[in-house]
Amino acid sequence: MDAEVARADPARLPTIRRVGWGAPVNWLTGAMGDLSRAPLAAFFHGLVLALVSVGLSVSLLSAWGAFWTMALTFGFILVAPLLAMGPYETGRLLEAGHKPTLGRTLLVRRALRADVAALGVGLFVLFALWLRAAQVVYGLSTFTLHETPAQLAAFAFGTEAGRVMLLTGSVVGAVFAGLTFASVVVAAPMLLDTRVGVFAAVATSVQATLANLGPMLLWAALIAGLVALSAVTGFLPMIIIFPWLGLASWRAFRDLVAQDGMLGAEGVGG
């Protein structure tokens, strides 16, 4: 890690550290070691999410068709940071030298507060706006509801209207994903510190992203790539990928944000 730090107001926000391009790989490597230290607590979250994802995908394909399945799958990326409180807590406990238990990571008491709920409402609003935007882009491109992934792929890649839809949707999706990533990548794990409010957490997250734009773009690409890999292979890899990314995100937060008395002073209770 580079010793240089970005400017911050110590009276209000913690100091942001600058990291190098290799930081995202280090976060993933360290998180892989964390998985081996707490396999039950980590993989249980991944298993539940994988089973829910498979069930929802099958139901959506049969009821709403391939497009809505794809749109909702992308939307998962927008809300996933809030679902990872269990892996964040696992990382926090491991860092403090404690062995995470399934009970403590299933019901994270630190996450049961208004600031976390406020972040959830914000993510839900972005999710709803994304679905509306995706519906508009799709509706302006075709009058056909494609029922299978093969039909949707043939339209998207094999027709001029489909390619325009794909390009437009990618740009719109990137805007939503970028806003969400910058706002939440640090804020979600940071809110495990019960002394931090949602506005300070989001501001810190945006500041950390802007101060480390290159490495954070790489981190976003790695997250998107791993989630996409899971989606196109039936979501079963999510059993490993979800807790792995959650633990790596905890490491990212700890690497990017100087503690300035945070978290450690509260101990590991609750």
C-alpha positions as CSV (number, residue, x, y, z in Angstrom):
1,M,0.0,0.0,0.0
2,D,1.2,3.5,-0.8
3,A,1.8,5.6,2.2
4,E,0.3,8.7,0.5
5,V,-3.2,9.6,1.8
6,A,-5.9,11.8,0.3
7,R,-7.0,14.8,2.1
8,A,-10.0,14.5,4.5
9,D,-11.6,16.5,7.3
10,P,-10.6,14.6,10.4
11,A,-13.4,16.2,12.4
12,R,-16.0,14.7,10.2
13,L,-14.7,11.9,8.0
14,P,-11.9,9.4,8.4
15,T,-8.8,9.7,6.3
16,I,-8.8,8.0,2.9
17,R,-5.7,6.0,2.0
18,R,-4.4,5.7,-1.6
19,V,-3.8,2.1,-2.8
20,G,-2.1,0.7,-5.8
21,W,-3.4,-1.3,-8.8
22,G,-2.5,-4.5,-7.1
23,A,-4.8,-3.8,-4.1
24,P,-7.9,-5.6,-5.5
25,V,-6.0,-8.8,-6.2
26,N,-4.6,-8.6,-2.6
27,W,-8.1,-8.2,-1.2
28,L,-9.3,-11.3,-3.1
29,T,-6.2,-13.3,-2.1
30,G,-6.6,-12.4,1.6
31,A,-10.3,-13.2,1.4
32,M,-9.6,-16.6,0.1
33,G,-7.6,-17.3,3.2
34,D,-10.4,-15.9,5.3
35,L,-12.8,-18.5,3.7
36,S,-10.6,-21.3,4.9
37,R,-10.7,-20.0,8.4
38,A,-14.5,-19.7,8.7
39,P,-15.9,-22.1,6.1
40,L,-19.3,-22.7,7.7
41,A,-20.1,-19.1,8.5
42,A,-19.0,-18.0,5.0
43,F,-20.3,-20.7,2.7
44,F,-23.7,-20.8,4.4
45,H,-24.5,-17.3,3.2
46,G,-23.3,-18.2,-0.3
47,L,-25.4,-21.4,-0.4
48,V,-28.6,-19.5,0.7
49,L,-28.1,-16.8,-1.9
50,A,-27.3,-19.4,-4.7
51,L,-30.5,-21.4,-3.9
52,V,-32.6,-18.2,-3.8
53,S,-31.1,-17.0,-7.1
54,V,-31.7,-20.3,-8.9
55,G,-35.3,-20.4,-7.7
56,L,-36.0,-16.8,-8.7
57,S,-34.4,-17.3,-12.1
58,V,-36.5,-20.4,-12.9
59,S,-39.6,-18.6,-11.7
60,L,-38.9,-15.4,-13.7
61,L,-38.0,-17.3,-16.9
62,S,-41.3,-19.1,-16.8
63,A,-43.4,-16.1,-15.9
64,W,-41.8,-13.0,-17.3
65,G,-39.3,-14.1,-19.9
66,A,-35.6,-13.8,-20.5
67,F,-35.3,-10.0,-20.5
68,W,-36.8,-9.4,-17.0
69,T,-34.6,-12.2,-15.7
70,M,-31.5,-10.5,-17.1
71,A,-32.7,-7.1,-15.8
72,L,-33.3,-8.4,-12.3
73,T,-30.0,-10.3,-12.3
74,F,-28.2,-7.1,-13.1
75,G,-30.2,-5.3,-10.4
76,F,-28.9,-7.9,-7.9
77,I,-25.5,-6.1,-8.2
78,L,-27.1,-2.9,-7.0
79,V,-28.5,-4.5,-3.8
80,A,-25.8,-7.2,-3.1
81,P,-23.6,-5.0,-0.9
82,L,-26.4,-4.8,1.7
83,L,-26.9,-8.5,1.6
84,A,-23.3,-9.1,2.5
85,M,-23.5,-8.0,6.2
86,G,-22.9,-11.6,7.2
87,P,-19.6,-11.9,5.3
88,Y,-18.5,-8.4,6.5
89,E,-19.1,-9.5,10.1
90,T,-17.2,-12.6,9.4
91,G,-14.2,-10.6,8.2
92,R,-14.5,-8.2,11.2
93,L,-14.5,-11.1,13.7
94,L,-11.6,-12.8,12.0
95,E,-9.6,-9.6,12.0
96,A,-10.2,-9.2,15.7
97,G,-8.9,-12.8,16.4
98,H,-12.3,-14.3,17.1
99,K,-13.8,-17.4,15.4
100,P,-17.1,-16.4,13.6
101,T,-20.1,-18.5,14.5
102,L,-23.1,-19.1,12.2
103,G,-25.4,-17.4,14.7
104,R,-23.4,-14.2,14.9
105,T,-23.1,-13.9,11.1
106,L,-26.7,-14.8,10.4
107,L,-28.1,-12.1,12.7
108,V,-25.7,-9.2,12.7
109,R,-27.0,-7.1,15.5
110,R,-24.8,-4.1,14.4
111,A,-26.7,-4.0,11.1
112,L,-30.2,-3.8,12.8
113,R,-30.4,0.0,12.9
114,A,-31.9,2.9,11.1
115,D,-28.7,3.9,9.2
116,V,-28.4,0.5,7.5
117,A,-32.1,0.6,6.7
118,A,-31.7,4.0,5.1
119,L,-28.9,2.7,2.9
120,G,-31.2,-0.2,2.0
121,V,-34.0,2.2,1.0
122,G,-31.6,4.2,-1.2
123,L,-30.4,1.0,-2.9
124,F,-34.0,-0.1,-3.5
125,V,-34.8,3.2,-5.1
126,L,-31.8,2.8,-7.5
127,F,-32.9,-0.7,-8.2
128,A,-36.5,0.4,-9.0
129,L,-35.2,3.2,-11.3
130,W,-32.9,0.7,-13.1
131,L,-35.8,-1.6,-13.8
132,R,-37.9,1.3,-15.2
133,A,-35.0,2.5,-17.3
134,A,-34.4,-1.1,-18.6
135,Q,-38.1,-1.4,-19.4
136,V,-38.0,1.8,-21.4
137,V,-34.9,0.8,-23.4
138,Y,-36.3,-2.7,-24.1
139,G,-39.8,-1.4,-25.0
140,L,-38.4,1.2,-27.5
141,S,-36.3,-1.6,-29.1
142,T,-38.9,-4.3,-29.8
143,F,-42.5,-5.3,-29.4
144,T,-41.6,-8.9,-28.8
145,L,-41.3,-10.4,-25.3
146,H,-38.4,-12.9,-25.6
147,E,-39.1,-15.9,-23.5
148,T,-35.8,-17.7,-23.5
149,P,-32.2,-16.5,-23.2
150,A,-31.4,-17.9,-26.7
151,Q,-34.2,-15.8,-28.2
152,L,-33.0,-12.7,-26.4
153,A,-29.4,-13.3,-27.4
154,A,-30.4,-13.8,-31.1
155,F,-32.3,-10.5,-31.0
156,A,-29.5,-8.6,-29.1
157,F,-26.6,-9.7,-31.2
158,G,-28.3,-10.6,-34.5
159,T,-30.4,-7.5,-35.3
160,E,-29.6,-3.8,-35.6
161,A,-32.3,-2.8,-33.1
162,G,-30.9,-5.4,-30.7
163,R,-27.4,-4.1,-30.9
164,V,-28.7,-0.5,-30.3
165,M,-30.6,-1.8,-27.3
166,L,-27.5,-3.6,-26.0
167,L,-25.4,-0.5,-26.3
168,T,-27.9,1.8,-24.8
169,G,-28.7,-0.6,-22.0
170,S,-25.0,-1.1,-21.2
171,V,-24.5,2.7,-21.0
172,V,-27.5,3.2,-18.7
173,G,-26.6,0.2,-16.6
174,A,-23.1,1.4,-16.2
175,V,-24.4,4.8,-14.9
176,F,-26.5,3.0,-12.3
177,A,-23.8,0.6,-11.4
178,G,-21.2,3.3,-11.1
179,L,-23.4,5.5,-8.8
180,T,-24.2,2.5,-6.6
181,F,-20.6,1.2,-6.5
182,A,-19.1,4.6,-5.5
183,S,-21.8,5.2,-2.9
184,V,-21.8,1.7,-1.2
185,V,-18.5,0.0,-1.8
186,V,-17.1,1.4,1.5
187,A,-20.3,2.5,3.1
188,A,-21.9,-0.9,3.6
189,P,-19.1,-2.5,5.6
190,M,-18.4,0.8,7.3
191,L,-21.9,0.8,8.8
192,L,-20.9,-2.1,11.1
193,D,-19.4,0.7,13.2
194,T,-22.5,1.8,15.0
195,R,-21.1,5.3,15.6
196,V,-21.1,6.0,11.9
197,G,-24.1,7.5,10.2
198,V,-25.3,6.7,6.7
199,F,-24.4,10.1,5.2
200,A,-20.9,10.0,6.6
201,A,-20.5,6.4,5.3
202,V,-21.7,7.2,1.8
203,A,-19.5,10.4,1.7
204,T,-16.5,8.4,2.7
205,S,-17.3,5.7,0.1
206,V,-17.5,8.3,-2.7
207,Q,-14.3,10.0,-1.5
208,A,-12.4,6.6,-1.4
209,T,-13.6,5.8,-4.9
210,L,-12.6,9.1,-6.4
211,A,-9.2,9.1,-4.6
212,N,-8.4,5.7,-6.0
213,L,-10.3,5.8,-9.3
214,G,-8.0,3.4,-11.2
215,P,-7.8,0.6,-8.6
216,M,-11.5,1.0,-7.8
217,L,-12.5,0.7,-11.5
218,L,-10.5,-2.5,-11.5
219,W,-12.2,-3.7,-8.4
220,A,-15.6,-2.9,-9.9
221,A,-14.7,-4.9,-13.0
222,L,-13.6,-7.9,-11.0
223,I,-16.8,-7.9,-9.0
224,A,-18.9,-7.6,-12.1
225,G,-17.0,-10.3,-13.9
226,L,-17.3,-12.7,-11.0
227,V,-21.0,-12.1,-10.6
228,A,-21.5,-12.5,-14.4
229,L,-19.6,-15.7,-14.3
230,S,-21.9,-17.0,-11.6
231,A,-25.0,-15.9,-13.5
232,V,-24.1,-17.6,-16.8
233,T,-23.2,-20.8,-15.0
234,G,-26.5,-21.2,-13.1
235,F,-25.6,-19.3,-10.0
236,L,-24.1,-22.3,-8.2
237,P,-20.6,-20.6,-8.1
238,M,-22.3,-18.0,-6.0
239,I,-21.8,-20.4,-3.0
240,I,-18.1,-19.4,-3.1
241,I,-18.2,-16.1,-5.0
242,F,-20.6,-14.3,-2.7
243,P,-18.8,-14.8,0.6
244,W,-15.5,-14.4,-1.1
245,L,-16.4,-11.0,-2.5
246,G,-18.0,-10.0,0.9
247,L,-14.8,-10.8,2.8
248,A,-12.7,-9.1,0.1
249,S,-14.9,-6.0,0.4
250,W,-14.3,-5.9,4.2
251,R,-10.6,-6.0,3.4
252,A,-11.0,-3.2,0.9
253,F,-12.8,-1.1,3.4
254,R,-10.0,-1.6,6.0
255,D,-7.4,-0.9,3.4
256,L,-8.9,2.3,2.0
257,V,-10.2,3.9,5.2
258,A,-7.8,4.9,8.0
259,Q,-9.4,3.8,11.2
260,D,-9.0,7.1,13.2
261,G,-10.4,5.3,16.2
262,M,-13.1,3.4,14.3
263,L,-14.3,-0.1,15.0
264,G,-11.4,-1.2,17.1
265,A,-12.5,1.0,20.0
266,E,-15.9,-0.7,20.0
267,G,-14.4,-4.2,20.3
268,V,-16.2,-7.2,18.8
269,G,-19.2,-7.4,21.0
270,G,-22.7,-7.0,19.5
